[in-house]
C-alpha cells in the first residue's frame, strides 16, 4: 500500500521543519515523519487547507516512491505549514 510506504519512508526532506505542537517542539526531517504528522491530525484540523493538504500528501507519497521528488514534497509541506501558521 502506498500510504504504508510513505508512512515508513526514511527519505530525507530537503529541509527539516521545527513545529510547536501543544507547546512541544516536533522535528520533521523525513518523508515518513511528515506523512505521519499530516495524516494523524484530525481531518477537521486540515479542512481549511484541504487542497494544500492533499497536494502535500500526494507529494510525500511520490517522494516515498522516488527520493528524487523530495524537493517537491518539501516545498508542498513548506506551503502547507506556512499557510496553517505552523512555521
C-alpha positions in Angstrom: 0.0 0.0 0.0 1.3 3.4 -0.9 0.4 5.1 2.4 2.3 2.5 4.4 5.4 3.1 2.2 5.0 6.8 2.7 4.5 6.5 6.5 7.6 4.3 6.8 9.8 6.2 4.4 13.2 7.4 5.7 13.9 9.5 2.7 15.2 12.9 3.9 13.4 16.0 3.1 15.4 18.9 1.6 14.8 20.9 4.8 13.9 20.0 8.4 10.8 21.6 9.9 10.6 22.5 13.6 7.0 22.9 14.6 5.4 23.5 18.0 2.5 21.2 18.7 0.8 21.6 22.0 3.8 23.6 23.2 6.2 20.8 22.4 8.7 21.0 19.6 8.3 18.5 16.8 11.1 18.0 14.3 10.1 16.7 10.9 13.1 15.7 8.7 11.9 12.6 6.7 9.1 11.8 4.3 7.7 9.3 6.9 7.7 11.8 9.8 6.0 14.4 7.6 3.4 11.9 6.3 2.6 10.7 9.8 2.3 14.2 11.0 -0.1 15.4 8.4 -2.2 12.3 8.4 -2.6 11.7 12.2 -4.1 15.0 13.0 -7.8 15.1 12.6 -9.0 15.8 9.0 -11.1 18.7 10.6 -7.9 20.4 11.6 -6.8 20.4 7.9 -10.2 21.3 6.5 -9.4 24.9 5.8 -6.2 23.8 3.9 -7.6 20.6 2.3 -6.2 21.4 -1.1 -2.7 22.1 0.2 -3.0 19.1 2.5 -4.0 16.9 -0.4 -1.1 18.2 -2.5 1.4 17.7 0.3 0.1 14.1 1.0 0.4 13.2 -2.7 3.9 14.8 -2.9 5.0 12.8 0.1 3.7 9.5 -1.3 5.5 10.3 -4.6 8.8 11.1 -2.7 8.4 7.8 -0.8 8.4 6.0 -4.2 11.1 8.2 -5.8 13.5 10.0 -3.5 14.3 12.5 -6.2 10.9 14.0 -5.6 11.8 15.1 -2.1 12.3 18.7 -3.3 8.6 18.9 -4.4 7.5 17.2 -1.2 9.5 19.7 0.9 8.0 22.7 -1.0 4.5 21.3 -0.6 5.0 20.9 3.1 6.5 24.3 3.5 3.5 25.9 1.8 1.0 23.9 3.9 2.8 24.6 7.2 3.2 28.3 6.4 -0.4 28.8 5.4 -1.6 26.9 8.5 0.6 29.1 10.7 2.8 26.3 11.9 6.1 27.8 10.7 
